[in-house]
Amino acid sequence: MISKKNFAKVSATLGAVALGVSATATAANADTIYTVQSGDTLSGISYKFAKDNSMVNDLAKKNNIQDINKIYVGQKLIIKSDGEIQEYNAQNAANANVADNNTQATQQQTAQAQPQQAQSQASQSYTSNASGSEAAAKAWIAARESGGNYGATNGQYIGKYQLSASYLNGDYSAANQERVADQYVASRYGSWQNAQAHWQANGWY
């Protein structure tokens, strides 16, 4: 555990720079929500905050990591200003005195929270015209993109159909996701079946 005195501000540009992703861990008497980036290891994260490997076991234990050599991009953990490590969950995140979030996606979602609330009321209902084989193709893509989860995020890609946040314009409601997905597929592929064929050939749509 490191003291507040020794808990310095650390900035790290990680292996995902090629994708335009950078991570900044800010301290100085503030808690940090650290998001695992491409190329991260537990020992590397420990070095960022403690300048040694002293935090590796705590990082693994507090975050239920069974294999210290295996962590996943997008995992989050809270490192308190006094060096204490907490598992990332809604309650701990709410209680943390967070100075800076680590990913551009998190910052973008925070900035868009208010427009989302305002716009979601106007987008509470939408009925897709997809039916039969079209509906089946649409469901197939949703299952592979997010497991059918409207709340799924992956960098700038949001929701059930993993649409770019710029397409959703701050409104991440289920109705707007359905509407925008239908519009996107119609304009790009002409049909969900064509989009599915493209996904099967390329792994994306």
C-alpha positions in Angstrom: 0.0 0.0 0.0 1.3 3.5 -0.8 0.7 6.6 1.1 -1.1 9.7 -0.1 2.3 11.5 -0.1 3.8 9.0 -2.5 0.7 8.6 -4.6 1.7 10.6 -7.6 0.0 11.5 -10.9 0.8 9.0 -13.5 0.0 9.2 -17.2 0.4 6.1 -19.4 -0.1 5.8 -23.1 -0.7 2.1 -23.6 -0.5 -0.4 -26.5 -3.9 0.7 -27.8 -2.6 4.0 -29.1 -2.9 2.7 -32.6 -6.7 2.6 -32.0 -6.7 6.1 -30.6 -7.2 4.9 -27.1 -5.2 6.3 -24.2 -5.4 6.0 -20.5 -4.6 8.6 -17.8 -4.6 7.7 -14.2 -5.0 10.8 -12.0 -4.3 10.9 -8.4 -3.2 13.6 -5.9 -5.8 13.1 -3.1 -8.4 11.7 -5.4 -9.6 8.1 -6.2 -9.1 6.6 -9.6 -11.3 4.3 -11.6 -8.8 2.4 -13.7 -10.0 0.8 -16.9 -7.9 -2.0 -18.3 -6.6 -1.2 -21.8 -5.0 -3.4 -24.5 -1.5 -4.4 -23.4 -2.1 -4.0 -19.7 -0.9 -6.5 -17.1 -1.5 -6.5 -13.3 2.2 -5.9 -12.8 2.2 -3.0 -15.2 -0.8 -1.4 -13.4 1.0 -1.9 -10.1 4.1 -0.2 -11.5 1.9 2.8 -12.6 0.7 3.4 -9.1 3.2 1.9 -6.7 6.4 1.8 -8.8 6.8 -1.9 -8.0 4.8 -5.2 -8.0 3.4 -4.8 -4.5 -0.2 -4.3 -5.7 -0.5 -7.3 -7.9 -1.9 -9.7 -5.3 -4.4 -7.1 -4.0 -5.5 -6.3 -7.5 -6.2 -9.9 -8.2 -7.9 -10.7 -4.9 -10.1 -7.6 -4.7 -11.3 -8.1 -8.3 -11.8 -11.8 -8.2 -9.1 -12.4 -10.8 -8.2 -16.1 -10.7 -5.1 -16.0 -13.0 -2.8 -13.0 -12.4 -1.6 -13.4 -16.0 -5.0 -13.0 -17.5 -7.0 -9.7 -17.4 -9.5 -8.3 -19.9 -9.8 -5.0 -21.8 -12.6 -3.0 -20.2 -12.3 -4.4 -16.7 -12.6 -1.6 -14.1 -11.1 -1.3 -10.6 -11.0 1.5 -8.0 -7.7 2.5 -6.6 -8.2 4.8 -3.6 -6.0 7.9 -3.0 -4.3 6.0 -0.1 -3.5 3.1 -2.3 -6.3 0.9 -1.2 -7.8 -1.3 -4.0 -11.6 -1.9 -4.3 -13.6 -4.0 -6.6 -15.4 -1.9 -9.2 -19.1 -2.0 -8.7 -21.9 0.6 -8.7 -21.8 1.3 -5.0 -18.0 1.7 -4.8 -18.0 3.8 -7.9 -20.6 6.1 -6.4 -18.7 6.4 -3.2 -15.3 7.1 -4.8 -13.9 10.6 -5.0 -13.1 10.2 -8.7 -10.8 12.8 -10.3 -10.6 11.3 -13.7 -12.0 8.4 -15.7 -9.6 6.4 -17.8 -11.3 6.0 -21.2 -12.5 8.3 -23.8 -15.7 6.3 -24.0 -16.5 6.8 -20.3 -15.9 10.6 -20.7 -18.1 10.7 -23.7 -20.9 8.8 -22.0 -20.7 11.1 -19.0 -20.8 14.2 -21.2 -23.9 12.8 -23.0 -25.8 11.7 -19.9 -28.0 14.8 -19.7 -28.9 14.9 -23.5 -29.7 11.2 -23.2 -32.2 11.8 -20.5 -33.9 14.6 -22.4 -34.0 12.8 -25.7 -35.0 9.4 -24.4 -38.5 10.7 -23.5 -39.1 11.5 -27.1 -37.9 8.0 -28.2 -39.7 5.8 -25.7 -41.5 3.8 -28.3 -40.6 2.4 -31.7 -41.8 -0.6 -33.6 -39.4 -2.2 -36.1 -40.8 -3.2 -39.5 -38.4 -6.2 -39.5 -40.4 -9.5 -39.6 -39.8 -13.1 -40.5 -36.4 -13.7 -41.9 -35.5 -10.0 -41.6 -36.3 -10.1 -37.8 -34.3 -13.3 -37.5 -31.3 -11.8 -39.2 -31.6 -8.7 -37.0 -31.7 -10.9 -33.8 -28.7 -12.9 -35.1 -26.6 -9.8 -35.4 -27.7 -8.4 -32.0 -26.7 -11.7 -30.4 -23.2 -11.6 -31.8 -22.6 -7.9 -31.3 -23.8 -7.7 -27.6 -25.6 -10.8 -26.6 -28.8 -8.8 -27.0 -27.8 -6.3 -24.3 -28.9 -2.7 -24.8 -26.5 -1.6 -22.1 -23.3 -3.1 -23.7 -20.4 -0.8 -24.5 -17.1 -1.2 -26.3 -15.3 2.0 -26.6 -17.3 4.3 -28.9 -19.7 1.4 -29.8 -22.9 1.4 -27.8 -25.8 -1.0 -27.1 -27.5 -4.0 -28.5 -26.3 -3.4 -32.1 -22.9 -1.9 -31.1 -23.7 1.4 -33.0 -21.3 4.3 -33.0 -22.2 6.8 -30.2 -22.3 9.5 -32.9 -25.2 7.7 -34.6 -27.2 7.6 -31.4 -26.7 11.3 -30.8 -26.7 10.9 -27.0 -30.0 8.9 -26.8 -29.1 5.3 -25.8 -32.7 4.3 -25.1 -33.8 0.9 -26.5 -36.3 2.5 -28.8 -33.7 4.8 -30.4 -31.2 1.9 -30.7 -33.8 -0.1 -32.6 -34.7 2.9 -34.8 -31.1 3.9 -35.6 -30.1 0.2 -36.3 -32.9 -0.1 -38.8 -31.9 3.1 -40.5 -28.2 2.3 -40.6 -28.8 -1.2 -42.1 -31.4 0.1 -44.6 -29.0 2.8 -45.8 -25.8 0.7 -45.9 -27.0 -2.8 -46.8 -30.6 -2.5 -47.9 -31.8 -5.3 -45.6 -30.9 -7.1 -42.3 -30.3 -10.3 -44.3 -27.7 -8.5 -46.4 -26.1 -7.1 -43.3 -26.0 -10.7 -41.8 -24.3 -12.0 -44.9 -21.7 -9.2 -44.6 -21.2 -10.0 -40.9 -20.7 -13.7 -41.7 -18.1 -12.9 -44.3 -16.2 -10.2 -42.4 -17.0 -10.5 -38.7 -18.7 -7.0 -38.6 -21.4 -5.0 -40.2 
